[in-house]
Amino acid sequence: MSAEVELTAVLQPRDDATASSLPRRRIGDRALPWLLPIALLALWYTGAEQGWISPQVLPPPQFVWETLRDLATSGDLWRHVSTSFTRVGVGFAAGSLLGLALGSAMGLSRSFEAYVLPTFNALVQIPVLAWLPFVLLIVGIGEPLKYILIAKAALVPVALNTLQGFRQTPSALREVGEVYGYTPRQQVLEIVLPHAVPTLFTGVRLGFTKAWLSLVVVELVASSEGLGYLIVYGRQLFQLDLVMAAVIVVGAIGYTIDRLLDRLETAMHRRQPGGAAQ
């Protein structure tokens, strides 16, 4: 008995120390991703203050902050952000719906996949800017041009992930469905689709990332409003503080939305059978 008491006394402080160190580890894990951005910001500020970086090459952080504050105060920033959100929303919704339909058709029909997938994979390799002259000739330089190119960017990952999601359903489950007399519609809705949801959501997340990147590219080329237009306008006037302010807004919005979609994707995986254990 005395040996057990001594062993417990020796181990107990270690357990307490481990328990107390868990919050510190969590705080450290959360703070770790911010170290590099803070270091880059400090280097940027120091370089501007010490004259290591020319203001004509990279404006000081305080100039960029003042420009960003002026844009927000005047309402121009919110007008450009609203325009960009409208464009990416319409294009992303259209591309996602088409991608879900195309991916589902390929996932449910091997023959349709054999006919369509090789051509689809070939067209995927063509970047968005390469389609710009052809779409420009068809629909002109208006808003439909931007919607089509953004939709094309979102369609590709959504369609491919939908196909993968439909194909990853275990064949044993489909055989069980056939034994119980499930119709093809019941097999899709009750067997295939529940297992494909996490992969589908991954495709939607990648589709939004592609759509957001394509939005900025399209607005750089053909636009009179939007965040991409702000970048072009600042470059034409050689106002690099305006360019940097617009770039920061684009990155902040894209990062925030990607983090939200990442949390939703994690929740989707946890709701799947065995997801909590993984």
N, C-alpha and C positions, 0 to 999 in steps of 0.2 A: 504493500500500500504506500509506504513512504517513497519508494522509487517512482510510483505513478504520480504522486503529488509533486515531487521534484521535477519530473518530466513536464508536467502541466505548467509549473511555475516558469520553466525555461522557455516553453513554447508560447505562453500567453503574451509576453511583451512583443514577440515577433508578430503575432496576429494583430495586436493593437497597432503596431507600427505600419503593418501592411494596410490595414483599414484606413488609417489616417493619411496614408500616402496616395490613396485612390483619388480623392478630390484634387490633389496637386497634379497627379498625372493627367486627369481630365482637363484641368486648366491649361497645362502645358501642351496637350494635344490640340486644344482649340487655339492657343496662341501661336503655335508653330507656323501655320500657313501665313500669318501676318508678318513674320520676321523679314522675309525677302522684300515685300512691297514697302515696308517701313524703311528698310536699308536703302532701297533704290530712291525713295523720296528724300531721305537724308542726304544721299549722294548728290541728287539733283539740286537740292537747296544749297548745299555746301559749294558745289561747283559753280552755281550762279553767283553766290555771294563772293567767292574768291576770284571770280573772273576766269575760271578754268573753261567755262563753256560760254561761247558768244551768245548774247541775247537774240541775234539774228538766226542762229542755228536752233537754239532751244530756249524759249523765254523762261524767266524765273517762275517758280510756283505761285508766288503772290500775284503776278500778272495774270496767270491763268485763272486763279481763284476770283480775282476781280472781274474778269471777263465773264466767267460763269455766273457770278452773282448779278452782273448787269443783265445778262440774258434772261435769268430767272425773274428779275424785278420788272423788266420791260414786258414780259409775257412772250417774247420771241421763242424762248426755249420750249415752253409748253406747247406752242403752236407747231413747232417742228417735230417735237416728240409725238404729239397727237397725229400728225400727218403720217409719220413713219409707222406708228402702231396700227393705223387704219390699213395701210398698205400691206404690212406683214400679216395682219389678221385675216384679211380677205384672201391673200395669196396662200397663206398657210392652211386655212380651212379648205380651200378648193383643192390644193395639192394633197392634203391628208385624206380627203374623201376619195379622190381618184386613186391614191396609193392603196388605201384599204380595199377598194373594189378590185383593183388590178391584182394585188397580192392575194386576196381571197380567191379570185378566179383561178390563179395559177396554183394555189395551194389545194384547191378542191378538184382540179382536173389536170391529170398528168399530160394529156394530149395538148391542152391549151398551154401548159407550161413549156412543152417541147416546141411549140410554134412561136411563142412570144418571147420567152426568156433570153435566147441568144441575141435577138435584135435589141431587146431592152438593155442587156448588158453592154452592147456596143454603143448605144445612145447615151448610156450613163457616163461614159468616158469623156463626153464632150462638155466642156465647162460652160457655165451660164453665159459668159460674155461672148462665146462663139455663136450662141443663138441670137444674140442681140440684133445683128443686121437683118436676119430673116424675119424675125418677129416685128421688127421696125417697119419693114416693107408691107407687112400684112395689116397691122393694127395702128401704125403711126407711133408718135412719140408721147401719147397721152397715158392716162392711168392704166388702161388695159395692158400696155406693154410691161409695166412693173408687176401687175398681178400675175401675168402668165409666167414671167421668169422666176418670180418667187415661188409660184405653185410648182414649177418644174423642179426647183431645188428641194422642196419639201417632199415631193412625190417619191423620189428615188429611195431614201432610207425607209420611208413608211411602207412602200411596196415590198422591198426586200425583207424587212423584218416581219411583215405580215406573212409572207411566204414561209419564212423560217418558223414562225410560230405555229402555223398550220401543219408543218411537216414534223414538228418535234413531239406531237402527241403519241404516246406509246401505242403500238399496234395491239397490245393485249387489251387495252381499254376499249378499242374499237371492236375487237372480237367479242368482248363481254356485251357491248351494246347490241351487236348483231344477235347474240344468243337471246337477249331480252326483247328482241323484236323492235329495236329502235328504227325509226325511219331515218333517211339521210338528213332530214332537217333536224330531227332530235339529236342525232349524233353530232352535228355541227354545233348546235346551241348548248347541249348539255355535257359534251365530252371534249370536243376539239377546242371550242372557244374559251372555256375556263382555263385550260392549260396554255393557251396562246396569249392571254391577256398581258402578262408581264413583258413578253417579247414585243407585243404590239405597242405597249407604252414606251418601251425603249426606242422603237422606231419613231414614235411621235416626238419624243424628246430630241432625237437626232434630227428629225425633220424640222423642228422649230429652230435648232441651231443653224442648220443650212439655210433656212428661210431668212433668219436674221442677218447672216453674213451676206446673203445675196441681196437683201434689201439695201444695205450700205453700198454694195457694188453698183447696183442699178441706179441708186440716187447719185452716185458719183458721176455717172455717165449722162443720164437724161432725167433731170429734175430741176424744179425751181423752188421746192420746199423739201423739208426733211433733214434729218441729221447728216446724211451723206452730202446733201447740198451745202450744209454749213461748212463741212470740211473743204469742199471745192471752192466755195466763196472765200473762205479764209486764205486758202492757198493763192487764189488769184490776186487778192489784195495784199498778199505777203503778211497777213496777220496770223502769225504762228500761234499766238495765244488763243485765238478763236479756233484754230485747228485742233490744238491740244484739248481745249475745253470740250469740243464736240466728240473727240476720240474718247475722253474720259466718260462722258455720258453714255456713249455707245457701249463701252466696256462694262460700265456699272449696271446698265439695264440688262444686257445680255447675261452677265454673271448672276444677277439676282433671279432672273427667270429660270436660268439653268439650275440654280440651287433649289428652287421651289419644285421644279419638275423632278429633280433627283430625289427629294424627300417623298414625293408622291410615288415615284418608281420603287423606292425602298419599301413603302407601305404596301404596294401591290405584291411585291415578292414575299413579304411576311405573311400576307393573307393566303398565299398558296400553301398546299399541303407540304409540310416539312420545311416551310420557309423560315419559321422561327428558329428551328434547330440550326439552319445554315447561318 
